[in-house]
Structure formats: structure tokens, C-alpha cells
Amino acid sequence: MDPGSLNIADWLMRLTALRILWICLLMAPAAAVSLLVAHAIIPSAVDSHHLSRKWVIIRAPLYLFGFGTLFLEIILFIYAFANMTFLSEFYPRFWQ
């Protein structure tokens, strides 16, 4: 495909999809770290008495943030993938 034949709308569609994928890439570690801290690190540290019992309160917001970020990331990825209609131009046999 010749890049010179792309118009502004084509470039904007590709740029939007690329930006959304970069956002998904940045959101994945945030969700992973939040869920890891809430599910593994805080309970282990509280049980071994390295942290006080007050830290258990922080688990609920961390779970909420982690699952919310994961849900948002999945929605954004599906949205980006749905708008990548230009992939059929590069790989036409994949979509048949």
C-alpha cells in the first residue's frame, strides 16, 4: 500500500487507534500493580505483622481501581480493534 495515497481521514483513523493502543499499554501495568498489591502483598504483609491491620482498608479501593482499569482497558482495546478497518487492506485474506 502506498502511503502517499492515504488521505487525512485515513491517517487520523490510524493515529486514533495507535493512541488508544498506547493508552492500553500504559494502563495494563497500573491495573496489574494495583491488583497485585491488593490481593497478594497487603494480606501477606498484614499476616506476617509487617503492616498493621489498618492497611486492610486500602484493599477495597485498590481492587476497585484495578478492576476498573482492567475493564476500561478491555473496552478501549475492543473500540480500537473495531476501528481498525484499515487492517483488511493490509491483510485481506485474514478477514475472509
DAGIRA-V197659 format. One record per pair of residues at least 6 apart in sequence whose ideal C-beta (glycine too) atoms are under 7 Angstrom apart, sorted by the first residue. I is the first residue (numbers start at 0). J is the second residue. D is the distance in Angstrom with one decimal. If there is no record, write none. Layout:
# DAGIRA-V197659
i->{I I}
j->{J J}
d->{D D}
This chain:
# DAGIRA-V197659
i->{0 0 9 12 12 13 15 16 16 16 19 19 19 20 22 23 23 23 26 26 26 27 29 30 30 30 30 33 33 33 33 34 36 37 37 37 37 41 41 41 41 41 44 45 45 45 87}
j->{88 89 85 82 85 85 82 79 82 83 75 78 79 79 75 72 75 76 68 71 72 72 68 65 68 69 72 61 64 65 68 65 61 58 61 62 65 50 54 55 57 58 50 52 54 55 94}
d->{6.0 6.5 6.7 6.4 6.4 6.3 6.7 4.9 5.6 5.1 5.3 6.6 3.9 5.6 6.3 5.1 5.5 5.2 5.4 6.9 4.5 6.3 5.5 5.0 4.0 4.5 6.5 5.0 5.0 3.6 6.8 3.8 5.7 4.7 3.6 4.9 6.3 6.9 5.4 6.8 6.6 5.6 4.2 6.2 5.9 6.0 4.6}
